[in-house]
Amino acid sequence: MELIGTLLKKLEIEEYQTSEGTGRSQEFIINDNSPKFSKNVCFRIKNEELMASFASVPIGTTMKVFFSPESREHEGRYYTNLKCWKIQTLEQLGGK
């Protein structure tokens, strides 16, 4: 899946423990720029290389986010993450 929008906010990189060791992730918020009822959407990056390249993307950049939705159940409630696996900035999209 993919969504084009404007980068509004980058959240701090978080460290977490897994059965395989320590992992890191970063969340960010983009606005989908819909002319009517625009929405803010939160995505999560877990890939270290993508996090490193994302560090140089400034707030206000228009970008296309490629992601996979993933839900998990905990105590009868479902939680959904949008796992980002690729980002293209407006420049990379050819100014579109």
C-alpha positions in Angstrom: 0.0 0.0 0.0 1.1 3.6 -0.4 0.1 7.1 0.6 1.3 10.5 -0.5 1.4 13.3 2.1 3.3 16.0 3.9 5.7 15.1 6.8 4.4 16.8 10.0 6.4 15.3 12.8 9.1 12.8 13.6 8.9 11.0 16.9 12.0 9.9 18.9 13.7 6.7 18.0 12.6 4.0 20.5 14.6 1.0 21.6 12.8 -2.3 22.6 13.7 -5.8 23.6 12.8 -8.9 21.6 13.7 -12.5 22.0 16.5 -11.9 19.5 18.0 -8.9 21.3 17.5 -5.1 21.1 15.6 -3.5 18.3 14.9 0.1 17.3 12.0 1.9 15.6 10.8 5.4 14.8 7.3 6.7 14.2 6.4 9.7 12.0 3.2 11.5 11.1 2.2 12.6 7.7 -1.0 14.5 6.5 -2.6 13.0 3.5 -3.4 16.5 2.0 -7.0 15.6 1.1 -8.8 18.8 0.2 -11.7 17.8 2.3 -11.3 16.1 5.7 -7.5 15.6 5.6 -6.2 13.1 8.0 -2.9 12.6 9.9 -1.5 9.1 9.7 1.2 7.5 11.9 3.8 5.2 10.3 6.5 3.1 11.9 10.0 2.4 10.6 12.0 -0.6 11.9 14.6 -0.9 9.2 17.9 0.7 10.3 19.0 1.7 6.8 15.6 3.4 6.2 15.8 5.2 9.6 19.3 6.5 8.7 18.1 7.9 5.3 14.9 9.3 6.9 16.9 11.3 9.4 17.8 13.8 6.7 14.2 14.3 5.5 13.0 17.7 6.8 9.6 18.4 8.2 7.2 19.7 5.5 8.5 17.4 2.8 5.9 15.9 0.5 6.6 12.2 0.2 5.2 8.8 -0.8 5.1 6.2 2.0 5.0 2.5 1.1 3.7 0.4 4.0 2.2 -2.8 5.2 -0.6 -2.8 7.7 -0.2 -5.2 10.6 -2.6 -5.9 13.5 -2.1 -7.8 16.8 -4.4 -8.8 19.6 -3.7 -8.1 23.2 -6.3 -8.9 25.9 -9.2 -8.8 23.5 -8.3 -5.6 21.8 -6.6 -5.1 18.4 -3.8 -2.7 17.7 -2.7 -1.8 14.2 0.7 -0.6 13.0 1.5 0.7 9.6 5.0 -0.6 8.9 6.8 1.6 6.5 9.3 -0.2 4.2 10.1 2.6 1.6 9.9 6.3 1.4 10.2 8.5 -1.7 10.4 12.3 -1.4 8.8 14.7 -3.9 12.3 15.2 -5.5 12.6 11.4 -5.9 9.2 11.3 -7.5 10.3 13.8 -10.1 8.5 16.8 -8.6 5.0 15.3 -9.0 
